[in-house]
Amino acid sequence: MVCTVCEGQNLDYRILKSLQECRTETGSRVMWWTSNSVILAPLVPTGMAIGGWVSDDKPLLADAATVGASMGTSFGLVMGTKYIVRRPRPYIKYEGDLVSVSTEPDPSFPSGHSVLAFSTATSLSLLYPRWYVIAPSFLWAAAVGYSRLYLGVHYPSDVLVGALIGVGVAVLSHYVAQRLREDTPWAPSDAVVLSYKFSF
């Protein structure tokens, strides 16, 4: 099926309209599961914290705190922005024209799912800067962002800004954590040292 776009509308609208015309039942199911996979993101710092506690690994515990702080800060920033901007969801603004697969109760801008996905991907990539961590992490984050467009619940600009916030807060969190660790009695792990260098 050839996707078409509507002339005379903004880019956000044209992209969503094109995706809507290409949407399939199978694709919608896959994108729904992809989108909701982000609810597992908090398991990353939780698992790290448990591992650090069991093995008495203080650097790993600190890493878990950094990842958790990054996710929490970026998500809080996004939720605050949502209710300041109060951008209506695309299926509300273009009711009857743009149709979503699911609905969401909060405002559209920016995308909270994208924030959590990219914050997680960036944090893991900074801690473990190896291709087999970076590539899957960002592929997953990009898939989550794309799924929000495919499902029709976000504009592309919502996803883009959400991704930028997630990446930015994660980098800042790791920089701050590294500076705080300089005065700790235990030496940071090699992964932490690499993450500091990699972030620049």
Contact map, one row per residue, 1 for C-alpha under 8 A:
11100000000000000000010000000000000000000000000000000000000000000000000000000000000000000000000000000000000000000000000000000000000000000000000000000000000000000000000000000000000000000000000000000000
11110000000000000000010000000000000000000000000000000000000000000000000000000000000000000000000000000000000000000000000000000000000000000000000000000000000000000000000000000000000000000000000000000000
11111000000000000110110000000000000000000000000000000000000000000000000000000000000000000000000000000000000000000000000000000000000000000000000000000000000000000000000000000000000000000000000000000000
01111100000000001100100000000000000000000000000000000000000000000000000000000000000000000000000000000000000000000000000000000000000000000000000000000000000000000000000000000000000000000000000000000000
00111110000001101100000000000000000000000000000000000000000000000000000000000000000000000000000000000000000000000000000000000000000000000000000000000000000000000000000000000000000000000000000000000000
00011111100001001000000000000000000000000000000000000000000000000000000000000000000000000000000000000000000000000000000000000000000000000000000000000000000000000000000000000000000000000000000000000000
00001111100001000000000000000000000000000000000000000000000000000000000000000000000000000000000000000000000000000000000000000000000000000000000000000000000000000000000000000000000000000000000000000000
00000111110000000000000000000000000000000000000000000000000000000000000000000000000000000000000000000000000000000000000000000000000000000000000000000000000000000000000000000000000000000000000000000000
00000111111011000000000000000000000000000000000000000000000000000000000000000000000000000000000000000000000000000000000000000000000000000000000000000000000000000000000000000000000000000000000000000000
00000001111111000000000000000000000000000000000000000000000000000000000000000000000000000000000000000000000000000000000000000000000000000000000000000000000000000000000000000000000000000000000000000000
00000000111111100000000000000000000000000000000000000000000000000000000000000000000000000000000000000000000000000000000000000000000000000000000000000000000000000000000000000000000000000000000000000000
00000000011111110000000000000000000000000000000000000000000000000000000000000000000000000000000000000000000000000000000000000000000000000000000000000000001110000000000000000000000000000000000000000000
00000000111111111000000000000000000000000000000000000000000000000000000000000000000000000100000000000000000000000000000000000000000000000000000000000000001000000000000000000000000000000000000000000000
00001110111111111100000000000000000000000000000000000000000000000000000000000000000000000000000000000000000000000000000000000000000000000000000000000000000000000000000000000000000000000000000000000000
00001000001111111110000000000000000000000000000000000000000000000000000000000000000000000000000000000000000000000000000000000000000000000000000000000000000100000000000000000000000000000000000000000000
00000000000111111111000000000000000000000000000000000000000000000000000000000000000000000000000001000000000000000000000000000000000000000000000000001101001100000000000000000000000000000000000000000000
00011100000011111111100000000000000000000000000000000000000000000000000000000000000000000000000001000000000000000000000000000000000000000000000000000000000000000000000000000000000000000000000000000000
00111000000001111111110000000000000000000000000000000000000000000000000000000000000000000000000000000000000000000000000000000000000000000000000000000000000000000000000000000000000000000000000000000000
00100000000000111111111000000000000000000000000000000000000000000000000000000000000000000000000000000000000000000000000000000000000000000000000000001100000000000000000000000000000000000000000000000000
00000000000000011111111000000000000000000000000000000000000000000000000000000000000000000000000001100000000000000000000000000000000000000000000000000101000000000000000000000000000000000000000000000000
00110000000000001111111000000000000000000000000000000000000000000000000000000000000000000000000000000000000000000000000000000000000000000000000000000000000000000000000000000000000000000000000000000000
11100000000000000111111100000000000000000000000000000000000000000000000000000000000000000000000000000000000000000000000000000000000000000000000000000000000000000000000000000000000000000000000000000000
00000000000000000011111110110000000000000000000000000000000000000000000000000000000000000000000000000000000000000000000000000000000000000000000000000100000000000000000000000000000000000000000000000000
00000000000000000000011111110000000000000000000000000000000000000000000000000000000000000000000000000000000000000000000000000000000000000000000000000000000000000000000000000000000000000000000000000000
00000000000000000000001111111000000000000000000000000000000000000000000000000000000000000000000000000000000000000000000000000000000000000000000000000000000000000000000000000000000000000000000000000000
00000000000000000000000111111100000000000000000000000000000000000000000000000000000000000000000000000000000000000000000000000000000000000000000000000000000000000000000000000000000000000000000000000000
00000000000000000000001111111110000000000000000000000000000000000000000000000000000000000000000000000000000000000000000000000000000000000000000000000000000000000000000000000000000000000000000000000000
00000000000000000000001111111111000000000000000000000000000000000000000000000000000000000000000000001000000000000000000000000000000000000000000000000110000000000000000000000000000000000000000000000000
00000000000000000000000011111111100000000000000000000000000000000000000000000000000000000000000000000000000000000000000000000000000000000000000000000000000000000000000000000000000000000000000000000000
00000000000000000000000001111111110000000000000000000000000000000000000000000000000000000000000000000000000000000000000000000000000000000000000000000000000000000000000000000000000000000000000000000000
00000000000000000000000000111111111000000000000000000000000000000000000000000000000000000000000000000000000000000000000000000000000000000000000100110110000000000000000000000000000000000000000000000000
00000000000000000000000000011111111100000000000000000000000000000000000000000000000000000000000000000000000000000000000000000000000000000000000000100010000000000000000000000000000000000000000000000000
00000000000000000000000000001111111110000000000000000000000000000000000000000000000000000000000000000000000000000000000000000000000000000000000000000000000000000000000000000000000000000000000000000000
00000000000000000000000000000111111111000000000000000000000000000000000000000000000000000000000000000000000000000000000000000000000000000000001100100000000000000000000000000000000000000000000000000000
00000000000000000000000000000011111111000000000000000000000000000000000000000000000000000000000000000000000000001000000000000000000000000000001110110000000000000000000000000000000000000000000000000000
00000000000000000000000000000001111111100000000000000000000000000000000000000000000000000000000000000000000000000000000000000000000000000000000000000000000000000000000000000000000000000000000000000000
00000000000000000000000000000000111111111000000000000000000000000000000000000000000000000000000000000000000000000000000000000000000000000000000100000000000000000000000000000000000000000000000000000000
00000000000000000000000000000000011111111000000000000000000000000000000000000000000000000000000000000000000000001001100000000000000000000000000100000000000000000000000000000000000000000000000000000000
00000000000000000000000000000000000111111100000000000000000000000000000000000000000000000000000000000000000000000000000000000000000000000000000000000000000000000000000000000000000000000000000000000000
00000000000000000000000000000000000011111111000000000000000000000000000000000000000000000000000000000000000000000000000000000000000000000000000000000000000000000000000000000000000000000000000000000000
00000000000000000000000000000000000011111111000000000000000000000000000000000000000000000000000000000000000000000001100100000000000000000000000000000000000000000000000000000000000000000000000000000000
00000000000000000000000000000000000000111111110000000000000000000001000000000000000000000000000000000000000000000000000000000000000000000000000000000000000000000000000000000000000000000000000000000000
00000000000000000000000000000000000000011111111000000000000000000000000000000000000000000000000000000000000000000000000000000000000000000000000000000000000000000000000000000000000000000000000000000000
00000000000000000000000000000000000000011111111100000000000000010000000000000000000000000000000000000000000000000000000100000000000000000000000000000000000000000000000000000000000000000000000000000000
00000000000000000000000000000000000000000111111110000000000000111011000000000000000000000000000000000000000000000000000000000000000000000000000000000000000000000000000000000000000000000000000000000000
00000000000000000000000000000000000000000111111111000000000000010000000000000000000000000000000000000000000000000000000000000000000000000000000000000000000000000000000000000000000000000000000000000000
00000000000000000000000000000000000000000011111111100000000000000000000000000000000000000000000000000000000000000000000000000000000000000000000000000000000000000000000000000000000000000000000000000000
00000000000000000000000000000000000000000001111111110000000110110000000000000000000000000000000000000000000000000000000000000000000000000000000000000000000000000000000000000000000000000000000000000000
00000000000000000000000000000000000000000000111111111000000110011000000000000000000000000000000000000000000000000000000000000000000000000000000000000000000000000000000000000000000000000000000000000000
00000000000000000000000000000000000000000000011111111100000000000000000000000000000000000000000000000000000000000000000000000000000000000000000000000000000000000000000000000000000000000000000000000000
00000000000000000000000000000000000000000000001111111110100110000000000000000000000000000000000000000000000000000000000000000000000000000000000000000000000000000000000000000000000000000000000000000000
00000000000000000000000000000000000000000000000111111111111110000000000000000000000000000000000000000000000000000000000000000000000000000000000000000000000000000000000000000000000000000000000000000000
00000000000000000000000000000000000000000000000011111111110010000000000000000000000000000000000000000000000000000000000000000000000000000000000000000000000000000000000000000000000000000000000000000000
00000000000000000000000000000000000000000000000001111111100000000000000000000000000000000000000000000000000000000000000000000000000000000000000000000000000000000000000000000000000000000000000000000000
00000000000000000000000000000000000000000000000000111111100000000000000000000000000000000000000000000000000000000000000000000000000000000000000000000000000000000000000000000000000000000000000000000000
00000000000000000000000000000000000000000000000000011111110000000000000000000000000000000000000000000000000000000000000000000000000000000000000000000000000000000000000000000000000000000000000000000000
00000000000000000000000000000000000000000000000000111111111110000000000000000000000000000000000000000000000000000000000000000000000000000000000000000000000000000000000000000000000000000000000000000000
00000000000000000000000000000000000000000000000000011001111111000000000000000000000000000000000000000000000000000000000000000000000000000000000000000000000000000000000000000000000000000100000000000000
00000000000000000000000000000000000000000000000000010000111111100000000000000000000000000000000000000000000000000000000000000000000000000000000000000000000000000000000000000000000000000111100000000000
00000000000000000000000000000000000000000000000110110000111111110000000000000000000000000000000000000000000000000000000000000000000000000000000000000000000000000000000000000000000000000000000000000000
00000000000000000000000000000000000000000000000110111000111111111000000000000000000000000000000000000000000000000000000000000000000000000000000000000000000000000000000000000000000000000000000000000000
00000000000000000000000000000000000000000000000000000000011111111100000000000000000000000000000000000000000000000000000000000000000000000000000000000000000000000000000000000000000000000000000000000000
00000000000000000000000000000000000000000000100100000000001111111110000000000000000000000000000000000000000000000000000000000010000000000000000000000000000000000000000000000000000000000000000100000000
00000000000000000000000000000000000000000001110110000000000111111111000000000000000000000000000000000000000000000000000000000000000000000000000000000000000000000000000000000000000000000000000000000000
00000000000000000000000000000000000000000000100010000000000011111111100000000000000000000000000000000000000000000000000000000000000000000000000000000000000000000000000000000000000000000000000000000000
00000000000000000000000000000000000000000000000000000000000001111111110000000000000000000000000000000000000000000000000000000000000000000000000000000000000000000000000000001100100000000000000000000000
00000000000000000000000000000000000000000000100000000000000000111111111000000000000000000000000000000000000000000000000100110000000000000000000000000000000000000000000001001000000000000000000000000000
00000000000000000000000000000000000000000100100000000000000000011111111100000000000000000000000000000000000000000000000000000000000000000000000000000000000000000000000000000000000000000000000000000000
00000000000000000000000000000000000000000000000000000000000000001111111110000000000000000000000000000000000000000000000000000000000000000000000000000000000000000000000000001000000000000000000000000000
00000000000000000000000000000000000000000000000000000000000000000111111111000000000000000000000000000000000000000000001000100000000000000000000000000000000000000000010011001000000000000000000000000000
00000000000000000000000000000000000000000000000000000000000000000011111111100000000000000000000000000000000000000011001100000000000000000000000000000000000000000000010001000000000000000000000000000000
00000000000000000000000000000000000000000000000000000000000000000001111111110000000000000000000000000000000000000000000000000000000000000000000000000000000000000000000000000000000000000000000000000000
00000000000000000000000000000000000000000000000000000000000000000000111111111000000000000000000000000000000000000000000000000000000000000000000000000000000000000000000010000000000000000000000000000000
00000000000000000000000000000000000000000000000000000000000000000000011111111100000000000000000000000000000000000011001000000000000000000000000000000000000000000000110011000000000000000000000000000000
00000000000000000000000000000000000000000000000000000000000000000000001111111110000000000000000000000000000000010011000000000000000000000000000000000000000000000000010000000000000000000000000000000000
00000000000000000000000000000000000000000000000000000000000000000000000111111111000000000000000000000000000000000000000000000000000000000000000000000000000000000000000000000000000000000000000000000000
00000000000000000000000000000000000000000000000000000000000000000000000011111111100000000000000000000000000000000000000000000000000000000000000000000000000000000000000000000000000000000000000000000000
00000000000000000000000000000000000000000000000000000000000000000000000001111111110000000000000000000000000001110010000000000000000000000000000000000000000000000100100000000000000000000000000000000000
00000000000000000000000000000000000000000000000000000000000000000000000000111111111000000000000000000000000000010000000000000000000000000000000000000000000000000000000000000000000000000000000000000000
00000000000000000000000000000000000000000000000000000000000000000000000000011111111100000000000000000000000000000000000000000000000000000000000000000000000000000000000000000000000000000000000000000000
00000000000000000000000000000000000000000000000000000000000000000000000000001111111110000000000000000000000011000000000000000000000000000000000000000000000000000000000000000000000000000000000000000000
00000000000000000000000000000000000000000000000000000000000000000000000000000111111111100000000000000000011111000000000000000000000000000000000000000000000000000000000000000000000000000000000000000000
00000000000000000000000000000000000000000000000000000000000000000000000000000011111111000000000000000000001000000000000000000000000000000000000000000000000000000000000000000000000000000000000000000000
00000000000000000000000000000000000000000000000000000000000000000000000000000001111111000000000000000000000000000000000000000000000000000000000000000000000000000000000000000000000000000000000000000000
00000000000000000000000000000000000000000000000000000000000000000000000000000000111111100000000000000000000010000000000000000000000000000000000000000000000000000000000000000000000000000000000000000000
00000000000000000000000000000000000000000000000000000000000000000000000000000000011111110000000000000000001110000000000000000000000000000000000000000000000000000000000000000000000000000000000000000000
00000000000000000000000000000000000000000000000000000000000000000000000000000000010011111000000000000000001110000000000000000000000000000000000000000000000000000000000000000000000000000000000000000000
00000000000000000000000000000000000000000000000000000000000000000000000000000000000001111101100000000000001100000000000000000000000000000000000000000000000000000000000000000000000000000000000000000000
00000000000000000000000000000000000000000000000000000000000000000000000000000000000000111111100000000000001100000000000000000000000000000000000000000000111000000000000000000000000000000000000000000000
00000000000010000000000000000000000000000000000000000000000000000000000000000000000000011111111001000000000100000000000000000000000000000000000000000001111000000000000000000000000000000000000000000000
00000000000000000000000000000000000000000000000000000000000000000000000000000000000000001111111111110000000000000000000000000000000000000000000000000001100000000000000000000000000000000000000000000000
00000000000000000000000000000000000000000000000000000000000000000000000000000000000000011111111000000000000000000000000000000000000000000000000000000000000000000000000000000000000000000000000000000000
00000000000000000000000000000000000000000000000000000000000000000000000000000000000000011111111000000000000000000000000000000000000000000000000000000000000000000000000000000000000000000000000000000000
00000000000000000000000000000000000000000000000000000000000000000000000000000000000000000111111111000000000000000000000000000000000000000000000000000000000000000000000000000000000000000000000000000000
00000000000000000000000000000000000000000000000000000000000000000000000000000000000000000111111111100000000000000000000000000000000000000000000000000000000000000000000000000000000000000000000000000000
00000000000000000000000000000000000000000000000000000000000000000000000000000000000000000010011111100000000000000000000000000000000000000000000000000000000000000000000000000000000000000000000000000000
00000000000000000000000000000000000000000000000000000000000000000000000000000000000000000010011111100000000000000000000000000000000000000000000000000000000000000000000000000000000000000000000000000000
00000000000000011001000000000000000000000000000000000000000000000000000000000000000000000110011111110000000000000000000000000000000000000000000000000001000000000000000000000000000000000000000000000000
00000000000000000001000000000000000000000000000000000000000000000000000000000000000000000010001111111000000000000000000000000000000000000000000000000001000000000000000000000000000000000000000000000000
00000000000000000000000000000000000000000000000000000000000000000000000000000000000000000010000001111110000000000000000000000000000000000000000000000011100000000000000000000000000000000000000000000000
00000000000000000000000000010000000000000000000000000000000000000000000000000000000000000000000000111110000000000000000000000000000000000000000000000011100000000000000000000000000000000000000000000000
00000000000000000000000000000000000000000000000000000000000000000000000000000000000000000000000000011111000000000000000000000000000000000000000000000011100000000000000000000000000000000000000000000000
00000000000000000000000000000000000000000000000000000000000000000000000000000000000000000000000000011111100000000000000000000000000000000000000000000000100000000000000000000000000000000000000000000000
00000000000000000000000000000000000000000000000000000000000000000000000000000000000000000000000000000111111000000000000000000000000000000000000000000000100000000000000000000000000000000000000000000000
00000000000000000000000000000000000000000000000000000000000000000000000000000000000000000000000000000011111000000000000000000000000000000000000000000000000000000000000000000000000000000000000000000000
00000000000000000000000000000000000000000000000000000000000000000000000000000000010000000000000000000001111100000000000000000000000000000000000000000000000000000000000000000000000000000000000000000000
00000000000000000000000000000000000000000000000000000000000000000000000000000000011001111000000000000001111110000000000000000000000000000000000000000000000000000000000000000000000000000000000000000000
00000000000000000000000000000000000000000000000000000000000000000000000000000000010001111100000000000000011111100000000000000000000000000000000000000000111001000000000000000000000000000000000000000000
00000000000000000000000000000000000000000000000000000000000000000000000000000000110011100000000000000000001111100000000000000000000000000000000000000000010011000000000000000000000000000000000000000000
00000000000000000000000000000000000000000000000000000000000000000000000000000100110000000000000000000000000111110000000000000000000000000000000000000000000011101100000000000000000000000000000000000000
00000000000000000000000000000000000000000000000000000000000000000000000000000100000000000000000000000000000111111110000000000000000000000000000000000000010001101110000000000000000000000000000000000000
00000000000000000000000000000000000000000000000000000000000000000000000000100110000000000000000000000000000001111111000000000000000000000000000000000000000000000100000000000000000000000000000000000000
00000000000000000000000000000000001001000000000000000000000000000000000000000000000000000000000000000000000000111111100000000000000000000000000110010000000000000100000000000000000000000000000000000000
00000000000000000000000000000000000000000000000000000000000000000000000000000000000000000000000000000000000000111111110000000000000000000000100110000000000000110110010000000000000000000000000000000000
00000000000000000000000000000000000000000000000000000000000000000000001001100100000000000000000000000000000000111111111000000000000000000000000000000000000000000111111000000000000000000000000000000000
00000000000000000000000000000000000001001000000000000000000000000000001001100000000000000000000000000000000000011111111100000000000000000000000000000000000000000000010000000000000000000000000000000000
00000000000000000000000000000000000001001000000000000000000000000000000000000000000000000000000000000000000000001111111110000000000000000001100110000000000000000010010000000000000000000000000000000000
00000000000000000000000000000000000000000000000000000000000000000000000000000000000000000000000000000000000000000111111111000000000000000100110000000000000000000011011000000000000000000000000000000000
00000000000000000000000000000000000000000000000000000000000000000000011001000000000000000000000000000000000000000011111111100000000000000000000000000000000000000010111011000000000000000000000000000000
00000000000000000000000000000000000000001001000000000000000000000010001000000000000000000000000000000000000000000001111111110000000000001000000000000000000000000000010001000000000000000000000000000000
00000000000000000000000000000000000000000000000000000000000000000000000000000000000000000000000000000000000000000000111111111000000001001100100000000000000000000000000000000000000000000000000000000000
00000000000000000000000000000000000000000000000000000000000000000000000000000000000000000000000000000000000000000000011111111100000001001100000000000000000000000000011001100000000000000000000000000000
00000000000000000000000000000000000000000000000000000000000000000010010000000000000000000000000000000000000000000000001111111110000000000000000000000000000000000000000001100100000000000000000000000000
00000000000000000000000000000000000000000000000000000000000000000010000000000000000000000000000000000000000000000000000111111111100011001000000000000000000000000000000000000000000000000000000000000000
00000000000000000000000000000000000000000000000000000000000000000000000000000000000000000000000000000000000000000000000011111111110011001000000000000000000000000000000000000000000000000000000000100000
00000000000000000000000000000000000000000000000000000000000000000000000000000000000000000000000000000000000000000000000001111111100000000000000000000000000000000000000000100100000000000000000001110110
00000000000000000000000000000000000000000000000000000000000000100000000000000000000000000000000000000000000000000000000000111111100000000000000000000000000000000000000000000000000000000000001101100000
00000000000000000000000000000000000000000000000000000000000000000000000000000000000000000000000000000000000000000000000000011111110011000000000000000000000000000000000000000000000000000000001001100000
00000000000000000000000000000000000000000000000000000000000000000000000000000000000000000000000000000000000000000000000000011111111011000000000000000000000000000000000000000000000000000000001001100100
00000000000000000000000000000000000000000000000000000000000000000000000000000000000000000000000000000000000000000000000000001001111111000000000000000000000000000000000000000000000000000000000000000000
00000000000000000000000000000000000000000000000000000000000000000000000000000000000000000000000000000000000000000000000000000000111111100000000000000000000000000000000000000000000000000000000000000000
00000000000000000000000000000000000000000000000000000000000000000000000000000000000000000000000000000000000000000000000000000000011111110000000000000000000000000000000000000000000000000000000000000000
00000000000000000000000000000000000000000000000000000000000000000000000000000000000000000000000000000000000000000000000000011001111111111000000000000000000000000000000000000000000000000000000000000000
00000000000000000000000000000000000000000000000000000000000000000000000000000000000000000000000000000000000000000000000011011001111111111100000000000000000000000000000000000000000000000000000000000000
00000000000000000000000000000000000000000000000000000000000000000000000000000000000000000000000000000000000000000000000000000000001111111110000000000000000000000000000000000000000000000000000000000000
00000000000000000000000000000000000000000000000000000000000000000000000000000000000000000000000000000000000000000000000000000000000111111111000000000000000000000000000000000000000000000000000000000000
00000000000000000000000000000000000000000000000000000000000000000000000000000000000000000000000000000000000000000000000111011000000011111111100000000000000000000000000000000000000000000000000000000000
00000000000000000000000000000000000000000000000000000000000000000000000000000000000000000000000000000000000000000000010011000000000001111111110000000000000000000000000000000000000000000000000000000000
00000000000000000000000000000000000000000000000000000000000000000000000000000000000000000000000000000000000000000000000000000000000000111111111000000000000000000000000000000000000000000000000000000000
00000000000000000000000000000000000000000000000000000000000000000000000000000000000000000000000000000000000000000000100000000000000000011111111100000000000000000000000000000000000000000000000000000000
00000000000000000000000000000000000000000000000000000000000000000000000000000000000000000000000000000000000000000100110010000000000000001111111110000000000000000000000000000000000000000000000000000000
00000000000000000000000000000000000000000000000000000000000000000000000000000000000000000000000000000000000000000000010000000000000000000111111111000000000000000000000000000000000000000000000000000000
00000000000000000000000000000000011000000000000000000000000000000000000000000000000000000000000000000000000000000000000000000000000000000011111111100000000000000000000000000000000000000000000000000000
00000000000000000000000000000010011011000000000000000000000000000000000000000000000000000000000000000000000000001100100000000000000000000001111111110000000000000000000000000000000000000000000000000000
00000000000000000000000000000000001000000000000000000000000000000000000000000000000000000000000000000000000000001100100000000000000000000000111111111000000000100010000000000000000000000000000000000000
00000000000000000000000000000000000000000000000000000000000000000000000000000000000000000000000000000000000000000000000000000000000000000000011111111100000000000000000000000000000000000000000000000000
00000000000000000000000000000011011000000000000000000000000000000000000000000000000000000000000000000000000000000000000000000000000000000000001111111110000000000000000000000000000000000000000000000000
00000000000000000000000000000010001000000000000000000000000000000000000000000000000000000000000000000000000000001000000000000000000000000000000111111111110000100000000000000000000000000000000000000000
00000000000000010010000000000000000000000000000000000000000000000000000000000000000000000000000000000000000000000000000000000000000000000000000011111111111100000000000000000000000000000000000000000000
00000000000000010011001000010010000000000000000000000000000000000000000000000000000000000000000000000000000000000000000000000000000000000000000001111111100000000000000000000000000000000000000000000000
00000000000000000000000000010011000000000000000000000000000000000000000000000000000000000000000000011100000000000000000000000000000000000000000000111111110000000000000000000000000000000000000000000000
00000000000000010001000000000000000000000000000000000000000000000000000000000000000000000110000001111100000000000000000000000000000000000000000000011111111000000000000000000000000000000000000000000000
00000000000000000000000000000000000000000000000000000000000000000000000000000000000000001110000000011111000100000000000000000000000000000000000000011111111000000000000000000000000000000000000000000000
00000000000000000000000000000000000000000000000000000000000000000000000000000000000000001100000000000000000110100000000000000000000000000000000000011011111101100000000000000000000000000000000000000000
00000000000110010000000000000000000000000000000000000000000000000000000000000000000000001100000000000000000100000000000000000000000000000000000000001001111111100000000000000000000000000000000000000000
00000000000100110000000000000000000000000000000000000000000000000000000000000000000000000000000000000000000000000000000000000000000000000000000000001000011111110000000000000000000000000000000000000000
00000000000100000000000000000000000000000000000000000000000000000000000000000000000000000000000000000000000011000000000000000000000000000000000000000000001111111000000000000000000000000000000000000000
00000000000000000000000000000000000000000000000000000000000000000000000000000000000000000000000000000000000111100000000000000000000000000000000000000000011111111100000000000000000000000000000000000000
00000000000000000000000000000000000000000000000000000000000000000000000000000000000000000000000000000000000001100100000000000000000000000000000010010000011111111110000000000000000000000000000000000000
00000000000000000000000000000000000000000000000000000000000000000000000000000000000000000000000000000000000000000100000000000000000000000000000000000000000111111111000000000000000000000000000000000000
00000000000000000000000000000000000000000000000000000000000000000000000000000000000000000000000000000000000001100000000000000000000000000000000000000000000011111111100000000000000000000000000000000000
00000000000000000000000000000000000000000000000000000000000000000000000000000100000000000000000000000000000001111110000000000000000000000000000000000000000001111111110000000000000000000000000000000000
00000000000000000000000000000000000000000000000000000000000000000000000000000000000000000000000000000000000000100110111000000000000000000000000010000000000000111111111000000000000000000000000000000000
00000000000000000000000000000000000000000000000000000000000000000000000000000000000000000000000000000000000000000010010000000000000000000000000000000000000000011111111100000000000000000000000000000000
00000000000000000000000000000000000000000000000000000000000000000000000001000100000000000000000000000000000000000010001000000000000000000000000000000000000000001111111110000000000000000000000000000000
00000000000000000000000000000000000000000000000000000000000000000000011001100000000000000000000000000000000000000111111101000000000000000000000000000000000000000111111111000000000000000000000000000000
00000000000000000000000000000000000000000000000000000000000000000000000000000000000000000000000000000000000000000010011001000000000000000000000000000000000000000011111111100000000000000000000000000000
00000000000000000000000000000000000000000000000000000000000000000000000000000000000000000000000000000000000000000000000000000000000000000000000000000000000000000001111111110000000000000000000000000000
00000000000000000000000000000000000000000000000000000000000000000000010011000000000000000000000000000000000000000000001000000000000000000000000000000000000000000000111111111000000000000000000000000000
00000000000000000000000000000000000000000000000000000000000000000010011001000000000000000000000000000000000000000000001101100000000000000000000000000000000000000000011111111100000000000000000000000000
00000000000000000000000000000000000000000000000000000000000000000000000000000000000000000000000000000000000000000000000001100100000000000000000000000000000000000000001111111110000000000000000000000010
00000000000000000000000000000000000000000000000000000000000000000000000000000000000000000000000000000000000000000000000000000000000000000000000000000000000000000000000111111111000000000000000000000000
00000000000000000000000000000000000000000000000000000000000000000110110000000000000000000000000000000000000000000000000000000000000000000000000000000000000000000000000011111111100000000000000000000000
00000000000000000000000000000000000000000000000000000000000000000100000000000000000000000000000000000000000000000000000000100100000000000000000000000000000000000000000001111111110000000000000000110000
00000000000000000000000000000000000000000000000000000000000000000000000000000000000000000000000000000000000000000000000000000000000000000000000000000000000000000000000000111111111000000000000000010010
00000000000000000000000000000000000000000000000000000000000000000000000000000000000000000000000000000000000000000000000000000000000000000000000000000000000000000000000000011111111100000000000000000000
00000000000000000000000000000000000000000000000000000000000000000100000000000000000000000000000000000000000000000000000000000000000000000000000000000000000000000000000000001111111110000000000000000000
00000000000000000000000000000000000000000000000000000000000000000000000000000000000000000000000000000000000000000000000000000000000000000000000000000000000000000000000000000111111111000000000100010000
00000000000000000000000000000000000000000000000000000000000000000000000000000000000000000000000000000000000000000000000000000000000000000000000000000000000000000000000000000011111111000000000000000000
00000000000000000000000000000000000000000000000000000000000000000000000000000000000000000000000000000000000000000000000000000000000000000000000000000000000000000000000000000001111111110000000000000000
00000000000000000000000000000000000000000000000000000000000000000000000000000000000000000000000000000000000000000000000000000000000000000000000000000000000000000000000000000000111111110001000000000000
00000000000000000000000000000000000000000000000000000000000000000000000000000000000000000000000000000000000000000000000000000000000000000000000000000000000000000000000000000000011111110000000000000000
00000000000000000000000000000000000000000000000000000000000000000000000000000000000000000000000000000000000000000000000000000000000000000000000000000000000000000000000000000000000111111000000000000000
00000000000000000000000000000000000000000000000000000000000000000000000000000000000000000000000000000000000000000000000000000000000000000000000000000000000000000000000000000000000111111110000000000000
00000000000000000000000000000000000000000000000000000000000000000000000000000000000000000000000000000000000000000000000000000000000000000000000000000000000000000000000000000000000000111110000000000000
00000000000000000000000000000000000000000000000000000000011000000000000000000000000000000000000000000000000000000000000000000000000000000000000000000000000000000000000000000000000000011111000000000000
00000000000000000000000000000000000000000000000000000000001000000000000000000000000000000000000000000000000000000000000000000000000000000000000000000000000000000000000000000000000000011111100000000000
00000000000000000000000000000000000000000000000000000000001000000000000000000000000000000000000000000000000000000000000000000000000000000000000000000000000000000000000000000000000010000111110110000000
00000000000000000000000000000000000000000000000000000000001000000000000000000000000000000000000000000000000000000000000000000000000000000000000000000000000000000000000000000000000000000011111110000000
00000000000000000000000000000000000000000000000000000000000000000000000000000000000000000000000000000000000000000000000000000000000000000000000000000000000000000000000000000000000000000001111111000000
00000000000000000000000000000000000000000000000000000000000000000000000000000000000000000000000000000000000000000000000000000011100000000000000000000000000000000000000000000000000000000000111111100000
00000000000000000000000000000000000000000000000000000000000000100000000000000000000000000000000000000000000000000000000000000010000000000000000000000000000000000000000000000000010000000001111111110000
00000000000000000000000000000000000000000000000000000000000000000000000000000000000000000000000000000000000000000000000000000000000000000000000000000000000000000000000000000000000000000001111111111000
00000000000000000000000000000000000000000000000000000000000000000000000000000000000000000000000000000000000000000000000000000111100000000000000000000000000000000000000000000000000000000000011111111100
00000000000000000000000000000000000000000000000000000000000000000000000000000000000000000000000000000000000000000000000000001111100000000000000000000000000000000000000000000100000000000000001111111110
00000000000000000000000000000000000000000000000000000000000000000000000000000000000000000000000000000000000000000000000000000100000000000000000000000000000000000000000000000110010000000000000111111111
00000000000000000000000000000000000000000000000000000000000000000000000000000000000000000000000000000000000000000000000000000000000000000000000000000000000000000000000000000000000000000000000011111111
00000000000000000000000000000000000000000000000000000000000000000000000000000000000000000000000000000000000000000000000000000100100000000000000000000000000000000000000000000000000000000000000001111111
00000000000000000000000000000000000000000000000000000000000000000000000000000000000000000000000000000000000000000000000000000100000000000000000000000000000000000000000000100010000000000000000000111111
00000000000000000000000000000000000000000000000000000000000000000000000000000000000000000000000000000000000000000000000000000000000000000000000000000000000000000000000000000000000000000000000000011111
